[in-house]
């Protein structure tokens, strides 16, 4: 009689975890865990592959911001593919703690997790970013307020790349001077890449 292996469990607290796979770069094929929080939907493999094909020439040495980081899928993929630094901003304490654990396991010195609301983080001074990922919970309708807070932060400038993931029918008005570079719809999701 064969025994089934026990389910993957997260310490502390023995809470179950979910997993995603890094699809390219230094950690290609590595599975990383994330907290199974209601409403958390990591960007799928196919969408990530498309996005990072778009970004391949921008990533080496880039300073990135992963707002609403959740599982950290986008920021981890960026680090794996040569980004110098990623600020992961995540409101949920459990998700932020899990993300710190995964960065430690990967020995990812360039990643830093900030457990706070996106608007609070954007109001703090700091270095500018070359690349920003904006993928908020779809139910929150946070795109317009987040884009404005990003502009108001003073931490983006000419040439900054901004990725926005939203429901396919969401109407998003970008700040003046932003240029749409790429757009793709997949299922109920719309992917857009802008240059400031």
Secondary structure, DSSP 4 states (H G I P E B T S, - for coil): -PPPPPPPEETTTTEEEEEEE--SSTTTT-EEEEE--TT--PPPHHHHHHHHHHHHHHHTT-EEEEET-TT-HHHHHHHHTT-SEEEEE-S-HHHHHHHHHHHHHHT-TTEEEE-S-HHHHHTS-----SEEEE---GGG--HHHHHHHHHHTT---TT-EEEEEEETT---PPPTT-EEEEEEEETTEEEEEEE-
